[in-house]
Amino acid sequence: MKTAKTAFPISEVREQFPALQRTYKGKSVAYFDGPGGSQVVKSAIQAIAEYMENGGANLHGCFPSSWETEAIIEEAKLAVSDFLGVQMNEVAFGANMTTLTLAISRALGKEWGAGDEIVVTEMDHRANVDPWLLMAEDRGLKVRWIKVNTETLTLDLSDLDRVINENTRLVAIGMASNAVGTIVDFEPIVKRAKEVGALVAADAVHAAPHIAIDRDRQGIDILLCSAYKFFGPHIGIAAIKEELFKELEPYKLVPAPSYYPDNLETGTQNHEGIAGIAPAIEFFASFGEGSTRRERIQSGIERIELHENSLATRLREGLKEIDGVKLFEAEDAVPKTPTIAFQVAGVAPEEVCKIMAEEHSIFIASGHFYASTLAERLDINKSGGWIRAGLAPYNTEEEVDRLVQAVAAL
């Protein structure tokens, strides 16, 4: 987690996000709801509009708009390959990460049965839990859980050799908690999975906007993320290792392609949305350095990470000084995304969010954010869940101070 102070061209960044011009109740809107979906960069919006204005088309036609659609998809997959450190032919698009995971789990489950096991964690968003649980129920697999330490808000890896064993076929882990921001120490988990020959499916939806990803170096077989979390459109992305993708047989219509990655892309894709993916990824590259786009992306993410974590530290310290505010976070030594979960004593989380919007024009969300197992373990559902504030490259110190002051006013 990068935390050093660094100069950051915040004015240049904010100019690229049209949504920041919005006002509500006579005040400029401050967006702290990025973990639920970031604002969209102008270049992605323009690419989506341009595609639709020029005439969209389905694939495999013998006319320009069809060829152009295929070229846009190819460019998007090339950009994703640079973003995630994968091959272009390992990338598939879908409605969202959840839908893709459901399809992948069903396809993998065809080969598994009684005596086989899968592993999920108590930290994860349910999109990387329930698809595997449903498949396990259908196929008669045993499910084991990596538990969360409710004191440290990290995964408890003390029993890893028992939880991941010779019967394990797949381990599903999240790279970072979308609720409390903990960046998961998944290296020991991956190492143990590889020792027993198990696959690793990683949810990078929350991690992708904040930390550089290298799927192969990190030992991941199936990587999933969503473009709408990193300044693009609502498109799910799967990056599956080629040798696994070759053998995967997703459920599909009979006439649909049987070759990968197209066999995972059921139905007509959201072509206009796909047009916005490459510009969203280029946003990261525009702040980086290097001779290749991959190098510029990684460098740009690291630069953005410094800015975001500086803001996150400012926000955490400000909230800690307010009586009645409780933060849910791992200790300082544990790397975290710039995502802060908290509650205010005596005020329901949803009510806090309403006051933030109506009185301060601050957009912030509450709930369990589909990390419902973690919420149950922390016993916070009965009190309305968390209030979650997420920082993005377009947030400012002034907005952070405004949020802290608004919470203090409660």
Buried (B, 14 or more C-beta within 10 A) or exposed (E): BBBEEBEBEBEEBBEBBEBBEEEBEEEEBBBBBBBBBBBBBBBBBBBBEEBEEEEBBEBEEEEEBBBBBBEBBEBBBBBBBBBBBBBBBBBBBBBBBBBBBBBBBBBBBEEBEEEBBBBBBBBBBBBBBBBBBBBBEEBEBEBBEBBBBBEEBBBBBEEBEEBBBEBBBBBBBBBBBBBBBBBBEBEEBBEBBBEBEBBBBBBBBBBBBBBBBBBBEBBBBBBBBBBBBBBBBBBBBBBBBEEBBEEBEBEBEEEEBEEBBBBBBBEEBBBBBBBBBBBBBBBBBBBBEEEEBBBBBBBBBBBBBBBBBBBBBBBBEBBEEBEEBBBBBBEEEBBBBBBBBBBBEEBBBBBBBEBBBEEBBBBBBBBBBBBBBBBEBBEBEEEBBBBBBBBBBBBBEEBBEBBBEBBBEB
